[in-house]
C-alpha cells in the first residue's frame, strides 16, 4: 500500500509521518509537493502537522487553497483514504472536507502532552483494529479546540462521525482529560463515508515504544487492514 | 566629525582614533556606524577575548572549535553534532515575546549555517520572583516567544532550566541553545572564498528593525531602555523554516562556497567576517538589497538586524540554481555583490562608494581590553556562615513542602508543555529528566543534551561556581548514560568595566576552564553577555553551560524515575552536604550566604565513571544526581513520573544536622535505584572504582517516607505521594494565575 505525505511550506511533521510509514509500517511512501496536482498514485494521503504558511491568518486557511488540496478533494470524493493530523485536520476543515473549526486552545497556550483517546467508532478504516481501551497518543497544538454548530454536532453524533474523544487513562471522558477545551472532548472526526479522518493528536508520534507509546501504530495498521480487505 | 556623534554610537575617543588611523582619514557616518556595531562588546568580545583564551578548545573529537558560527564535534559513523548557546537577555527584558523568539531564530541560523539539520533546542532562563506581576508578564512572554518560534519551525525544545531570584528582576536572562546533526562531509563555513564569486542575500527583506541592537546589548538597562523597543527585531519562524530547507538543499548539492547568517550587526557583520576569514574582500551595492520600507539610509541597510536573512557566496555559474531553489521555497535570492581580492569591504549605493574599509579591521581588529579586577567586598562577608548560625526548623514536613513547591524546584511542566518537545519523533527522554536524550536515525546511537548554571553558587564563589556548572552538566549527562563530549557556554555578567564584575567573570571562566580540562570536554563555542545590570545592581554572575553527550547504544539510556516496587535505593558518592548557597537556606531562612558545595574533581571523575559504567552494564534502573534541594528533593523527584513511593532511612553518623543532611547541597552524589539482584554486582563495581555506595531504602508503597535518626534524634517526612505530586506539579501554575 502506497502512502503520500503532503508537504506545504511550513509543514514540519511531514518527516515524522514519512518515517512512521517507511520505518515502522514498512510501506512505500512519497512526499507530495503542495504546488503539484499529481498524487503519484498513492492509496492514502496524509496531511501532516505543522504551520502551513506560518498559520498567520488562521491555521490551515491558505493551505486549503493549494493546487494539491484540489486533487486531494477529488481523491476523497472518490473514496480515497485521507488522514489529516493536527494542522492537517485544520486544513481539512478549511478545505471543506470536514465540518466545524478548530479554535485557539481554551488555555490560550500551546499544549504538548500525552493524551488518552476513547475510540467512539471502531468501524472506520482508521480504527478497525482498536480494542476497548484508551489509546495513548500525544497532542501538540495551539488551535485544537474543536467547535461545530449544534446541528452539525447532532449529525456527527448520530452518524458515528465522532471517532475520538479525549479521556483519562481509564477511558472516562472527563473535563480534566481535555487538553484544549474542544466541544464534548472531540479529538477526531470523519466525513460521512468514513474515508476522511481529521484528528488533533499525533499517531505518528506514538508509533514506537521508544517514544513513550506505540498506540498510534494501531491507527496505521487499521489503514493497512482496511486497504488489504478492499 | 563631532565627538557627540561617535559617543552616541557607543564609540570611545581612543576607538575613534584607531578608526582614523586604520582609514588614514575620518570615517563617514556609514563607516562609523559599521565600526560601532562590529566593535561593540556583543560582536567583538573586546573585554572578554583575553580571558576566553583560558578555555581548552581541542581534543580528538573536535572537528571545529570556536571562531565560526558554531562548534562541530565528531560522534562517529561519519556524523557530527553541532551546537551553540546564545543570549537574548536585553531584548527579552523589554519585549519578552519577540526578544525570546528572535533569540531562538538567531541560534537556529548559526546551526544550519554550518550545514547541520537543527534537531533540538534548549533554554536557560532567569527571572525575578513570580510574586511580581511584571515578572509574570516577562516569564509568560518569554516562554510563549520560545514556543511560538520553536513550535512553528518544527524543532523540538527538549530541555532547559528556569530559576527565579531577585537579582534578575530588572534583567531577565534568556539563553537559547540549538543542537544540529550533520554529515561530516557537509561542513560549510562562513568564508567568502574565490575572487569574482557572487554574493547573494537570501530570505527576508531588510527593514529598519534592530538598528543598533548590538549596541543596545552592550550597555546597562535603564529607564530609557523601554524606548529602545524598536531595537528589538520581530521574528518570522515560517520564513526561517523555508530558509532552513532551501539552504540545506543547496549545501547538499555542494554549490555553496560560503554561508553565514545575518544576526547581530546584520550585513556589516556577515560581509566583513566572511571576507576576513577567507582573506578576501567584498563589494556590495546596497541599492540591490530588497527593502521592507522606503527611504532607508545606507547606514540603516548596513546595520539593520532584520531577521531570517542569510548571505551566500557561490560561483557565478551557480547563481541560477540558487535562484531556482529559493524560488521553489518562495523565497527571494538577490545577487548584491561579489568577492574581491583587495581585502576591503566596499559598500556602494547605485554605483557610488558610501563606505570602504579593510574587512579585517572590522571583524578582527577591534581593540582588546584587559579590564581591571578587584575582589568584591561581599565575598569575605558571605563566607562567614556557619551551620550553627542557622536556626533549626521544627517541622521537616513543612520544610520539605516549602522547598518542593519553590518555583526553583517545582515542576517546570507549565513551561515545557507549551513547547513542542516531540516533533521530529527523535526525543527519547522527554523534558523532566536530568538531560534530554535524542535518537540519531539510522544508527544505534543517541545524544544527550543539557543546559545548566547556578547563579547563586557563582555569586558566592565564582571560581567554584564555574567548576560546578560544568560538573553539574556532565553529571546530568552521565546520569542518562551518556559520555560528555563538549561544552558551549553562555556567560551572563554585569558591566565588565566595573572591576568587581570583571573579577567575577575572570574567576568563573577560570573555574570552568579547569573543569573542562579535567573532564576532557572542550569549549567549542559560546557567547558572552555583559552589561546585565540595572540601577539596582548587577545580576548574579551566571555562567551557563550547554553540554552534549554521546550514547553509543541508545538501549543503555537511563532516566531519573523509579521503575518498580521493591527496587533498592542507593546513595552513591561522597561529599559533605552544606547549607551554603542552597535553596534551603534561601527559601526557609531567606539567607544568601555561605560557601557553595566543594568539589574534588578527581573524586568527581571517579564518581562519573562509576555511574556511567554501572548504567552501561545494565545495573541501574534509575539515576539522579543531587542538586538544588539536596537529598530529599532528589529522592522525591524519582517518585513523580511513575507515582512510586519510597521508604528511606538515614542515620546521621556524625554530628551533622538533619536539615543539612536532607536539604543541604553537595557535589558528586547521586541517588540510584536498582533491581535487588544487581546489588552484589554494583557494590563490587563501586568498590573497584573507589566510589562509596550504600543502600538507604527501597521503592515501596504510595507514600514518601524519609527518616533520619541520630544520637537522641529522630526526624521524619511521611507524606502521601499524591499530595506531594499535586503541590509540586501545580506550584508554578498557581503562581501564574495570581
Contacts between the chains, C-beta under 8 A, distances in Angstrom:
chain1	res1	chain2	res2	distance
A	9	B	238	7.3
A	9	B	241	7.6
A	9	B	242	5.7
A	9	B	329	6.7
A	9	B	330	6.2
A	10	B	152	7.5
A	10	B	238	5.2
A	10	B	241	5.9
A	10	B	242	7.7
A	12	B	152	7.7
A	12	B	153	7.0
A	12	B	154	2.5
A	12	B	241	6.8
A	12	B	423	6.0
A	13	B	154	7.2
A	13	B	423	6.2
A	15	B	424	6.9
A	16	B	423	6.9
A	16	B	424	6.5
A	16	B	425	4.5
A	19	B	425	6.6
A	19	B	441	7.2
A	20	B	425	7.5
A	49	B	423	7.6
A	50	B	154	6.3
A	51	B	151	7.6
A	51	B	152	4.4
A	51	B	154	7.8
A	51	B	237	7.5
A	51	B	238	6.3
A	51	B	241	7.7
A	53	B	238	6.6
A	54	B	152	6.6
A	54	B	236	7.0
A	54	B	237	7.0
A	54	B	238	2.9
A	54	B	239	7.6
A	55	B	152	7.4
A	55	B	238	7.8
A	56	B	238	7.2
A	109	B	144	7.0
A	109	B	147	7.7
A	109	B	417	8.0
A	109	B	418	5.2
A	110	B	144	7.8
A	110	B	147	5.0
A	110	B	148	7.9
A	110	B	151	5.6
A	110	B	418	4.9
A	110	B	419	7.5
A	110	B	420	7.1
A	111	B	417	5.8
A	111	B	418	7.3
A	112	B	151	7.9
A	112	B	416	7.6
A	112	B	417	5.7
A	112	B	418	7.3
A	112	B	419	6.2
A	112	B	420	4.8
A	112	B	421	5.8
A	112	B	422	6.3
A	113	B	417	5.3
A	138	B	422	5.8
A	140	B	151	7.4
A	140	B	420	4.5
A	140	B	422	6.2
A	140	B	423	6.6
A	142	B	151	7.4
A	202	B	422	7.5
A	204	B	425	6.9
A	205	B	422	5.2
A	205	B	423	7.9
A	205	B	425	5.5
A	207	B	425	7.6
A	210	B	428	5.7
A	210	B	439	7.0
A	210	B	554	7.7
A	211	B	422	7.4
A	211	B	425	6.0
A	211	B	427	7.5
A	211	B	428	7.0
A	212	B	430	7.0
